[in-house]
Amino acid sequence: MSKDVINVDGKETVVREDTGKAFRGVNWAWASIAGFILILAVVAAMLMFRAARDGSVESPGKIATTNGNSAR
């Protein structure tokens, strides 16, 4: 059976190849989730900044009414 070396808590450990692949897969999954959350936070912050940039946060319906584009 093929062996693989993984790094756990700063120590190298010899494990089976499938266990090593699973270990790296879980690490990549956590990194992907963290990256996705970071991207969502940046996009949310940008949207909040753009919405509050003019000093008033209003609903789209209220903005349309104040611009004279009221729905009839």
Buried (B, 14 or more C-beta within 10 A) or exposed (E): EEEBEBEEEEEEEEBEEEEBEEBEEEEEEEEEEEEEEEEEEEEEEEEEEEEEEEEEEEEEEEEEEEEEEEEE
